[in-house]
Amino acid sequence: MVQRKKITTLTEFIIKRQSEYPHAKGAMTRLLNDIATAAKIVNREINAAGLVDILGTVGKENVQGETQKKLDVFANEMFIGALKGGGECCAIASEENEKVISFSSDFAELGKYVVAIDPLDGSSNIEANVSIGTIFSIYRRLSETGGGTQEDLLQPGIHLAAAGYVIYGSSTMLVYTTGKGVNGFTLDPSVGIFCLSHPDMMFPETANIYSVNEGNYIHFPQGVKKYIKFCQEHDRETLRPYTSRYIGSLVADFHRNLIKGGIFLYPGTTKNPNGKLRLLYECNPIAYIAEQAGGKATNGEQRILEVLPRTLHQRAPFYAGPRWMVDKVEWYLREFPDKT
Ligand code: P6P
């Protein structure tokens, strides 16, 4: 008889892991499941997006007579709706909303968590059929009562309770950590279940990929320019020249580098000294995963997770990957500082 390998579903895994937290009452379990549910709905819509053009239902209304929404607006509404309905979250900071979305209720005990989310990162790549993603951070609320506040969300990454991303690619995966390692789950679309496919994800011992938008080269700090030239030198022993891979979708670039071994760089430039990526819902969650996978993530000088957020949408220069690769970039930034 063919022995079928035991499949661990995301729900089974989260519940099993919950038992490792003595004070856990299931709130985080339900919150992560709320995110997974919204991700499945967004995944379905993304997969249909291409067909919308082909099947000619692209008009202003879809077959249900509803106005066709831009996918990032749709994704934002799905995640906000799932988190609000789930009752475990009392406030959200979203890339799509200028201010905190605070949930208040006269009836139910409000959730103990707050979520910072980029509902559909890289959405400008959809028309090119490039993988895109959802990135999320989960913190315990600091405020005692009422709806969640901005202060609940402006916590440094070292206080993260959980973080993760969903990559909508050739297959859809949810990768997350609660501080005890990184695990990846692949969606089986035939039954709509996320199944454990990548247990205990770690950066590989060897790595030779660097990911940066070299079109910005002339605006990079001196140290980054030197590092890029280092990557391009010939040295067989250190697997150089490295391979340059850059998709322009943070989740896709980081996920590939986590699997295959590589560093992601989004430096500050003369034009944008703080770079482009947002600290709360892009840098921090990816940094938490990078560290939990044995890597490192900094802004070039400081551990990203220790950067104190001052505003919801603040940006930060971002370097994430295997520890020794990030160390090398930081060395070049120290050795070749820009003239102030
Ligand atoms: P650039 C997508 O727009 C995004 O926010 C990230 O997903 C990605 O890493 C970055 O911007 C790409 O930016 O300037 O290289 O196109």
Residues whose N, C-alpha, C, O or C-beta is under 5 A from the ligand:
A	BS01	P6P	D121 G122 N213 G248 S249 L250 V251
